[in-house]
Amino acid sequence: MLPYRILLNEQVFVLSFQAVAMQGPGALDIAALETAFPDVRLQERVVVVGAGAAGVTAAYLLTRFGLRTVVLEARHRPGGRVWTVRHGRTQLDLGPCWIHGIEGNPLAALVRRVGARLVQTDRTRIALYSRWRRRRVPAEQLRKLAPFFLQLLLESKDVAFASPHDISLTRALLRTGIRYLFRLPSSLAVIRWAWGAFELVMGTDTGSLSARYWDQDLDLTGGDWFVTSGYWTLFEPLLQELTVHYGMEVTEIRWGEDRPVELITRDGTQYVADRVVVTLPLGVLQQRRVRFVPDLPGWKRRAIGRLGFGCLNKVILLFPRVFWPAETDYVGFLPECPRGYSYFVNLQKLCGVPALMGYVAGRLARRLERASDDETVARALRPLRRTFGAVPEPEQVWLTRWASDPFACGSYSYIPVGAYGGEFDQLRAPVANRLFFAGEATHRVFPGAVHGAVLSGVEAALRIAALARSEATTACRAAAG
Ligand SMILES: Cc1cc2nc3c(=O)[nH]c(=O)nc-3n(C[C@H](O)[C@H](O)[C@H](O)COP(=O)(O)OP(=O)(O)OC[C@H]3O[C@@H](n4cnc5c(N)ncnc54)[C@H](O)[C@@H]3O)c2cc1C
């Protein structure tokens, strides 16, 4: 018996330090972890709150380990922020599209399993247009932009650590940038656009990011891969094995150290579990949409309050024909940033559909959520019309309002001024060995990413199985006298 416990504890240990695990012999294959418990039947009941990437991964493993597991999902679909919609034979994603870094990524095994189609993208393959009709910013200017911006970011860190306390990344960048005012590699408009593109990646304005710790996470190597066959398809084989109750919004979780946990849903249904995996998005926790009785401990509440939760919204415009350069991965526009859509993904090149996918982030994204669909589409069409002239009306439009979505309340987490990253660990830490937490905002190494959510789900499942296993063993020993 003992070796399995040791094995399991090692896995929990290693998974807590995924940076180490990622340098191991290969990517983690979730299905292979089933073998961690070859000979045990565990009788505990587990409820997983949320059927996103973290919840489905945790529930899959717990089910495989033999625990009676039910997933409660507020929406009427699985996936959470992974939201794939079908258009004819094409799958379009309104949440994540990319696997960021394929090497050592746990998603790689899922990709292989379903035979997903991926296309590698490159941020430098972009047609960037100036305000004058059809004039492209010369490639030479763009080539110098990335190294310049990296240098700025690097130096702004020094500025931040030289300050008596943490400052926003905007302040640090401005203080650094002033030194370069007379030797800029491109026009201010291009630099402002690049700044805006960076804010899209971060899902928030640089004004809210910690200049000291905004990049404390780890980037996997192997490039950015766009999943063209639909992101959610990666998780479908895992989902097939699960019991998921849809339309079940959990509104209250009653917990205590020495008693089972009770979960109440909006329609008054009650569930009882020995342990619960909470995969609620950080925004949902921050807005206290689920009541914990008694309240979560102070250290947990402080961690929830200290982290930031950004907003990144998309609009996908499907046109009757392509009128933009079909060979580039991206199309960008000056000087929309920071007032409008300045960055589009070319879905013709990546998925073979005549569509552009535009992004807005941060305060602008939140503000635009209050606009009507028509206003948002008009705003997205503005730079396209200015640049390409007679642009046809889109045949179909998909757009997101992640911040107003009551089951997301934003897009993904970030480190705001004054936080440092340890908050992710506190968010992940179990409470009383009854409440376990998973989700992208609980993963210190890969926050904000699907693979972070998956690994946090793996860790929660392993922790619960280890506890259930050792408690079952103790009970057996006690019974045997
Ligand atoms: C626009 C956008 C683009 C992104 N792009 C990328 C990308 O390219 N690559 C990448 O790696 N990551 C990307 N991300 C981040 C990625 O989507 C998330 O990190 C990941 O999907 C989070 O998974 P999760 O399981 O932690 O949370 P979620 O997917 O949010 O799962 C939580 C689940 O809980 C449910 N829920 C909420 N409240 C309740 C309740 N009260 N009761 C029951 N259920 C509830 C929700 O409906 C949801 O299903 C993007 C996110 C967005 C929004």
The ligand as a Tripos MOL2 file, in Angstrom:
@<TRIPOS>MOLECULE
LIG
   53    58     1     0     0
SMALL
NO_CHARGES

@<TRIPOS>ATOM
      1 C1        -11.4140   35.8760  -24.5240 C.3       1 LIG1
      2 C2        -10.4590   34.9240  -23.8490 C.ar      1 LIG1
      3 C3         -9.3550   34.4640  -24.5450 C.ar      1 LIG1
      4 C4         -8.4700   33.5790  -23.9340 C.ar      1 LIG1
      5 N1         -7.4220   33.1030  -24.6660 N.ar      1 LIG1
      6 C5         -6.6360   32.1350  -24.1430 C.ar      1 LIG1
      7 C6         -5.7120   31.4480  -24.9690 C.ar      1 LIG1
      8 O1         -5.5990   31.7280  -26.1770 O.2       1 LIG1
      9 N2         -4.9520   30.4690  -24.3930 N.ar      1 LIG1
     10 C7         -5.0710   30.1350  -23.0670 C.ar      1 LIG1
     11 O2         -4.3420   29.2410  -22.6030 O.2       1 LIG1
     12 N3         -5.9950   30.7480  -22.2740 N.ar      1 LIG1
     13 C8         -6.7840   31.7160  -22.7780 C.ar      1 LIG1
     14 N4         -7.7750   32.2720  -22.0210 N.ar      1 LIG1
     15 C9         -7.8860   31.8820  -20.5950 C.3       1 LIG1
     16 C10        -8.6090   30.5360  -20.4520 C.3       1 LIG1
     17 O3         -9.8350   30.5760  -21.1140 O.3       1 LIG1
     18 C11        -8.8540   30.2410  -18.9760 C.3       1 LIG1
     19 O4         -7.6300   30.3330  -18.2840 O.3       1 LIG1
     20 C12        -9.4190   28.8370  -18.7270 C.3       1 LIG1
     21 O5        -10.3740   28.4830  -19.6800 O.3       1 LIG1
     22 C13       -10.0260   28.8350  -17.3310 C.3       1 LIG1
     23 O6        -10.5570   27.5660  -17.0200 O.3       1 LIG1
     24 P1        -11.1770   27.3340  -15.5640 P.3       1 LIG1
     25 O7        -11.6360   25.9390  -15.5060 O.co2     1 LIG1
     26 O8        -10.2330   27.8450  -14.5490 O.co2     1 LIG1
     27 O9        -12.4230   28.3540  -15.4820 O.3       1 LIG1
     28 P2        -13.7930   28.3530  -16.3000 P.3       1 LIG1
     29 O10       -13.5820   27.8430  -17.6670 O.co2     1 LIG1
     30 O11       -14.3540   29.7180  -16.1630 O.co2     1 LIG1
     31 O12       -14.6790   27.3020  -15.4990 O.3       1 LIG1
     32 C14       -15.4280   27.6510  -14.3720 C.3       1 LIG1
     33 C15       -16.8100   27.0510  -14.5300 C.3       1 LIG1
     34 O13       -17.5850   27.3770  -13.3740 O.3       1 LIG1
     35 C16       -18.9070   27.6610  -13.8040 C.3       1 LIG1
     36 N5        -19.5780   28.4450  -12.7770 N.ar      1 LIG1
     37 C17       -19.4470   29.7550  -12.4900 C.ar      1 LIG1
     38 N6        -20.2310   30.0890  -11.4490 N.ar      1 LIG1
     39 C18       -20.8540   28.9590  -11.0610 C.ar      1 LIG1
     40 C19       -21.7840   28.6540  -10.0210 C.ar      1 LIG1
     41 N7        -22.1930   29.5920   -9.1640 N.pl3     1 LIG1
     42 N8        -22.2470   27.3850   -9.9050 N.ar      1 LIG1
     43 C20       -21.8190   26.4110  -10.7610 C.ar      1 LIG1
     44 N9        -20.9430   26.6490  -11.7740 N.ar      1 LIG1
     45 C21       -20.4550   27.9040  -11.9050 C.ar      1 LIG1
     46 C22       -18.7110   28.4090  -15.0940 C.3       1 LIG1
     47 O14       -19.8810   28.4100  -15.8820 O.3       1 LIG1
     48 C23       -17.5610   27.6210  -15.7330 C.3       1 LIG1
     49 O15       -18.0310   26.5780  -16.5410 O.3       1 LIG1
     50 C24        -8.6940   33.1510  -22.6090 C.ar      1 LIG1
     51 C25        -9.8190   33.6040  -21.9100 C.ar      1 LIG1
     52 C26       -10.6960   34.4750  -22.5290 C.ar      1 LIG1
     53 C27       -11.9320   34.9250  -21.7870 C.3       1 LIG1
@<TRIPOS>BOND
     1     1     2 1
     2     2     3 ar
     3     2    52 ar
     4     3     4 ar
     5     4     5 ar
     6     4    50 ar
     7     5     6 ar
     8     6     7 ar
     9     6    13 1
    10     7     8 2
    11     7     9 ar
    12     9    10 ar
    13    10    11 2
    14    10    12 ar
    15    12    13 ar
    16    13    14 ar
    17    14    15 1
    18    14    50 ar
    19    15    16 1
    20    16    17 1
    21    16    18 1
    22    18    19 1
    23    18    20 1
    24    20    21 1
    25    20    22 1
    26    22    23 1
    27    23    24 1
    28    24    25 2
    29    24    26 1
    30    24    27 1
    31    27    28 1
    32    28    29 2
    33    28    30 1
    34    28    31 1
    35    31    32 1
    36    32    33 1
    37    33    34 1
    38    33    48 1
    39    34    35 1
    40    35    36 1
    41    35    46 1
    42    36    37 ar
    43    36    45 ar
    44    37    38 ar
    45    38    39 ar
    46    39    40 ar
    47    39    45 ar
    48    40    41 1
    49    40    42 ar
    50    42    43 ar
    51    43    44 ar
    52    44    45 ar
    53    46    47 1
    54    46    48 1
    55    48    49 1
    56    50    51 ar
    57    51    52 ar
    58    52    53 1
@<TRIPOS>SUBSTRUCTURE
     1 LIG1         1 GROUP 0 **** ****
